[in-house]
Amino acid sequence: MQRVIIHADLDAFYASVEQLDDPELRGKPVVVGGSPEGRGVVMAASYEARRFGIRSAMPMSRALRLCRNAVRVPPRFDRYVDVSREVMAIFRDVTPLVAPMSLDEAFLDTTEQMDGFDGPEALGRHLKEEVRKRTGLVLSVGIAANKLVAKIASDTGKPDGLVVVPPGTEAAFLAPLKVRALWGVGPKTEAVLHAAGFHTIGQLATAGPSHLERNLGSRGPWLYDMAHGIDDSSVSTDHERKSVGAENTFPRDLTDGPELRAELDRIAESVARRLEKSGFRARTIVLKLRYANFRTITRQSSRPLPIDGVSDISSAANALLDAAAKLGDRFRLIGIHATNLLPDEPDQIGLWAPTTGPERQTSVEPPGASR
């Protein structure tokens, strides 16, 4: 039986939710993210804002210079999580094989459901209509025989797209696209490919695996398969959530003191709320600190019994900060991540046993590294 894989992706998700909830924002350039007076970045931009060159991860100050009329909205993650759950429920009404990749996108294996629809395009239209009717949001859909091509198809059709790639036409569909469209091809790999004379996926496909291996090493055969639209990976519903966290970059560097500690407690409260919503407890709390010179470290503490309460998370994070902070240290970012997650069971004891001291892990990022 020929597989029918769907990649479903909500268009400009965070910004679209803000426009949905506030009718006065509709049709306006909306950017979701932190304050321009500090080090805030764009987390999402409406399509009206993208016309001015605004993109995700751009400094908010630059985004607002590009579009003086842009409306900045702070993120509301709890609201985005709630809407995402509604959308994923719509997907699961069609098939149990739904693999969320983030709040706004998922893969669906609808191979067994095709008898109930008049072809893949009809199924795609059904999903788009249901999401629009039940949430007011716009969904782009890519449909193919595998995840790789379905994902690229949905990307090429945005916004409000529906692109179906029939089996056997994968290589022809991919051929004119830039190599950057392939999974795992970021700026560095793209530069290597360009230097080797490969600018389109079609050029990779015609090069031959041995030629690619000589030019690109062990990644050559893998890129050759992708350029031909070959991908046998399954839509797995066993995606395990690995962490729940929150962090904040400050408008100005902070030393250890009441302001920093208050921010740490606020972040602990946010993490506790997200743990509760996700239905997990954590055995490990990780403190993330980024210094004024961009050096970044993490400190972690693990306990035998899991927790999810704000007081316990805050206590653990403050103890880690006590051990890490030194006189004269100045911090530009602080964060808390709860890891080693376990499902929240009613009979679990929400207390941590005493520990002898924090475990230490250190990672260093070069000056100028982004968040």
N, C-alpha and C positions, 0 to 999 in steps of 0.2 A: 504493500500500500504506500502511495506517495505521501510523504509528510507535508503537512500544511502548518507552517510556523508563522506566527504574527508577532511583530514588534509594535507595541502600542505606546505612544508618547504624547503626553499632554503639552500643548503649545504654551511656551512662556508661563509655566505653571504658577510660580509665586505671584508674578505680576497679574496674571489672569484672575487669580483668586481675589486679589485686592480690587480689581476692576469689577468683579462680580459682586463683591460685598458693598462697594461704594459706587453707585451709578454715576456720580459726578466725575469719576476717574476714567470712565469709558471713552475711548477715542483719544485719550491724552497720553503723552509719553510718560510712562510710569517706571521708576527704578526702585527696586527693593534692596535695602542694604543699610549700612552704618552711616553715621554722620560725616558730612564733608569736612567739618571743622577738625576732625581727628584723622584717624587712619582707616575710616570706613571704606569698604569696597562694595561694588555692585554684585549682588547675589542673583538678581534676575532683572531683565529689562523687557518691557512690552514691545511688541513689534513697531509701535509708533516711535518708541525710543531708539530702537535698533536702526531706524532709518538715518539717525544722526551719527552712527558709528559706535554707539554705546554697546558694550559687551560685558558678559559676566566676568568677574575677577578684576575689572578695571577699577582704579581708585575712584571713589565717589566724587572727589573734587574735580577730577578730569571729566567725568561723565556730565556733571552739571555745567561745566564750561562748554562742552560740546553742544548741549541743549539747555539754553537758559530757561526754557519753559517746562523742563522736566519736573515731575512731582515725585519727591522722594518719600518712600513709605518704609518705616522700620519693619523687619520681618516678624511674622506671627506664626512660629513653628507649630504650635498646638493646633491652630486652624488648618495649616497645610496637612498635618497628619490626619485630621478628621476627614478632610476632603479626599485624601489619598485612599483612605479605607473605603469610602463610598465607591470610588472608581474601581478598586480591586474587587469589591463585591460584585460589581457589574460584570467584570471579566469572569469571575468564578461562576456566575449564572450561566455562562456559555460552556466553560470547561474547567475541570478541577486542576488541570495542569497549567498553573499560573506561577511564574517566577518573577516577582518584583525585583527590579534592579536598583530602584531608588523610589522616592515618593511619587515621581511623575512618569515612570516608565516600567514596562514589564514585557516579558516574553510569554506567549500563549501557544501551547501545542493543541491545535484544533483538528488534528487528523481524524479522530474518531467522531467528530461532530459534523462533518461535512454533509452527511446524509440529510441533515435537517435544514440545509441552506442550499440555495441555487448557485453554488460555486463560491470560491474564495472572495470575490469582489462583493457579493451580496452579504457575506458574513462581515466583511470589513465595514460596509455601510451600516449594518445593524449595530455594530459596536459604537461607531461614531454617533449615530442617532440616539442610542440609549444614554451615552455619556452626556451629550448635549441636553437631552430631555430631562435627565435626572439630576444633573449638577450644573448645567449652564456653561460647561467648559468645552473647549475645542480639542479634539483628539486627532493626531496624525497616525496613520496606520501603514505599515509595510508588511507585505505578505510574500513568502517565498517557501522554498523547500528546506531552508535551514536558517539558523539564527543570524549568521553573518550577513547574508544577503537581505534578510528581512529588516535588520537594523539599518543598513545602508539605504534600503528602499524608503523607510520612513523618514530618514534624514533628508533625502533628496526631494521628498514631497512637501516638506514644511513650507508654510503653515497650512493647516487644515487639509492635509494630503491623504490620498489613498493610492498607493502604488503597489501593483501586483506584478511579480516577476514569475512568469510561467516556468515550470521545470524544463531544463535543457537550454534556457536562455540566460543563465546566470553570467557566463563569461561575456556575452555580448552586452548585457546591461552594465556590467562593471567597466568594460574596456575604456570608455571615454572619460571616466572619472579620475580625478587626481589621486595620486598614491596616498595622500593624507586621509582619504576616506576609509582606508582599511584599518581594522582593529590593530592596536599596538603601534601604529605609525604616528609618532609625535614629531615635534619640531626637529629633534636630533636625528631620528631615523629618516625623516623626510630629507634633511640636508645630505645624508649619506647617499640616499637613493638618487637625488638630483645630481650629485657629484659623479655617480656611476652612470648617468644618462637616462635614468628612469623618472619620468614625470607623470605618466598616466598608468592606470592599472593594466591597460592593454599592453603597454610596453613590457611590463613585468611578465604578463602571461605568455608573450611570444619569445621571451629570452631563453627559456629552458632552465630546468632546475640546476644543472651542473654549472651553467654560466652564472646563475644567481649565487650559488654557493661559493664560487671563486671570488665574486665581488663582495658578497655580504656575509660570508661565513655560514655558521650553522643556521642562521635565520633564513637563508636563501630558499630551501625547499618549502619551508612553512609559508613564506610570502608567495611562492609559486602556487601552492594549493589555494591560498586565499584569492589570488588574482583570477583563478578559474572558478571561484565561487564554491569551493569545496569546504564543507564544515559538517562534521558528524556529531557535534556536541548536542546533548539532549537538553530539554527544558526541565530542569530539576527544581522540584518544590522543596528540597531539603536545605535551602540556603539558610545557614545558621547566623543569627545576628551575633556579632562579636563584641560590640561595645555600644555604650550609650554615653554621650558626653556633651559638653558645652564649653566654650571659651570666649574670651573677649580681648580685643586689642584696644588699649587705652588711647585717648586723645593726647595724653602726655605721659612720659615715663613716671612710674610710681616707685617709691621706696617702701620697705616693709613698715606698715603702720596701720592706723585705723581705716584709712580709705582702701588700702589693698585688702585688708581682712574682710571688710564689708563686701567688697566685690567677690571675694572667694566664697563667702556665705551665700550671696545671691546666686552664684553659679551652682553651688551645691543644691540649692533649692530647685533650680532648673533641671539638674540631672535627676534629682529624686522624682520630680514630676514626670519626666520622660520615662524613667524606669517603671513607674506605676502604670503609665499609659501602654507601655510595650509588654507588660506582664512578666517582667524579669526582676530578679534580685542579683546582686553582684558580690563576688568574693574578693575582688581586687579593685582598689581605687588608685588611679594614676593621676599625679599632679604634673601638669605641663607648665614650664616657665620659659619665657623668652626674654632675654636681657636686652638692654638698650643697644648693645652692639650686635644684636641678632643671634647671638649664641643661644641655643635651645637645649634644655635638659628635661628629662622626665624622672620622677621619683614615684615609686609605687609601694603599696602595702597590701598584703594579702592576709586573709583570715579564714579559719576553717568553716565558719557559718556565714551564709549570705545575708545581705541587708538591702534595704531600699529606702530607709528613712532619712530625711534631710539632716537630722541632728547627728546621726552616725556618719554620714558622708562628709558633713562639714567638719566633724571632729577628726576624721582620718586625714582629710586634706590639710587642715590646719597643723596637724602634727607633722606632716610631710614638709610643709612650708617652714615650720620651726627648725627642722633639721637642715634645710637647704639654704635658707636666706642668711646672708651675712651683712654686717654693717657696711653701708655704702653701696650695696647692690641696688640697681635700678632696673625695673621690669617694664616691658612694653606690652606683654601679653601674659595672661594666666588662664589656665583651663583645668577642668576635671573630667576624667573619663572613667566610667565604670566598666570593667571587663570581667572575664571569667564568669559569664552570666549563667544563671540557672533559672528555670521557670519558677514563678512565684507560687509556692504551695502553701495551703492554709496552715499546715502543721509545722512549718519551718519556724525556727526561733530567730527573730530579727535582731539578734545581738552578736557582736563580734567578740571572740575570746581575746584576752590580752596577748600582746605580741612583744617580742624583745626589741623591735626597732624596725624602721623602714628598710625595704629592699631598695637597691639603687640600680637604675639604668640611666645611661647618659647618651644622648645623641646630640651631635653638633651640626648646625646648619651654617653655611658660609654667610658672611655679611651680604645683605641684599636679598636673602631668601624670602620668598613670599609666604603668606599664611597658608 
